[in-house]
Amino acid sequence: MSPHTRGILLLVLVTALWGSTFAVVKELGELLPPSVLIAWRFLIASVALLPALGLARRVASPAPAPSARPLWRDGLMLGAWLIAGYGTQTIALQTTGANRAAFFTALSVVLVPVWLTFAQRRPLPLALWLALPLAVAGLALLSWEGGALVVGDAWALACAVTYAGFIIALERTAARHEALRFTLAQLLAVTALAWGWALLADPGRLWPPAAAWLPLLYLGVAATALTTLLQTVGQRRVSAAEASLIYALEPVTAALFSFLLIGERIGVRGALGGLLVVGATVLSQRAGGEPHPETPTPQAEG
């Protein structure tokens, strides 16, 4: 097997793991409040990522550009964006479907080039003019199939906006620091912020029940720490354009896992809406700039 093929398979696995998290978080949300769920997930992920740092020291990698900003400051800033994204997504899943939330969240990939276009005060590229109505039409079909709009849909849209902000902030800071150390700094920042949130919002529910531990370990180890490592390895052999196409399939894998794990179904309208959102996501990458993954790796949940 060639290194390029191996890289593609790794990124497909990463995308599938990301997609599975929507169903897992939705089920886990019945056992834990959002703040406690995120606090434990990222604490477990931070501990699980520590061995990868030792492994990374044995692999030569390009030195990051010198930076006057300390690692902890950039990590805290990115961690604040991340907890906003994960927090709104976790709250959304309390009242909206997992597959529906996944397609709503995918809008973040479309919002990034829109955000940058307005921030840089330049004309909106043709690809975005085409992608935006596709995305809106797709979300409308998804919402129509799922019945009346619920508050979780608004939280899912908020997740898309905050995650777009995270991706843009990451683009500006990633080159300043070594990848895995910067990733760990972000995970630790989310962990600290989430525990502060949990202590204020849910001080009497900090210890998970027995039924929550297996899903928490899966989210922390497989869907956060492992995906971070696999993505770092996979993207060394796969171009950004190829990676963006693979990542666009995340809501599709989310819909599949939502059906397999918790029995959620998508009808004809929902399937068409999902295809429109995926199409808008792919089309938006033609608007210029490098595609970005969806996870907290100086990268792409996930």
C-alpha positions, 0 to 999 in steps of 0.5 A: 500500500502506498503512503498516499493511499494509507494517508487517505484511509487514515483520514477516512477513518478520522472522518468516520470517528468524527461522524460517530460522535453526534449519536454518542454525544446525544445519548450521553447527554441524557446522562450528563449535563453539557458542561460535565460531558465536555469537561470529562471528554477533554480531560480524558483526551488530554491524558491520552494525548500525552504519549503521542508527544513522546512519540512525536519527538522521535519524528523530525518535523519542520520547526515552527516560525518564531513567535513572540506569543507564548504557547499558553496564550494562543492555546487559551484563545483557541480553547475558548473558541473550541469550548464555544463550539463544543458547548453549543453543539452538545446543547443542540443535541439535547433537543435536535436529532444527531444527523440533523445537527451534523448537517447544520454544523457542516455549515461552518466550512461554508462560513469560513470563506464568507467570514474571511471575504467580509473581513478582508472587504473583497467581493464574494467569489462566484463559488460562494454565491453558489454555495450559500443558497445550496447550503440554505436550501439544504438546511431548509429541507432538513428542517422541513423533514424534521418538523418545526424548528426547535431550539437545538437547531439554533444552537447547532447554527451557533456551533457552525458560527463559533467553529468557523471562528475557531478555524480562522483563529487557528489559521492565524496561530498554527504556524507559530507552534509545534503541532502536537504541543499546540494541540495539547495546549488547546485541549488543556485550555478546554478542559480547564474552562469546561471544569470551571463551567461545570463547577458553576453550573452543575456542582452536584453532578460532576461524577459520571454514572457508571453507564457514562464511562464507556462513551466518555472514554470513546469520545476522549480517546478515540474521537478526540486524541486518536483522531488528532494523531491520525489526522496529523499523520494522514495529512502529511501524505494527502493534499489539502484539496483531497482532505477537504473532500474527505472531511465533507463526508463527516455529516454523511457518516454522522447520519449513518452512525445515527441510524446504526446506533440510535435508530434515527432515520433520514427521509427523501427530503432530509437526504436531499437536504444533506446532499445539498449541504455537502455540495455547498461544503465542497463548492465553498472550498473553491472560493480560495484559501486552504481548506481546514480540518475540523478538529483542534489539530493545527489542522477538522470534531467532531 
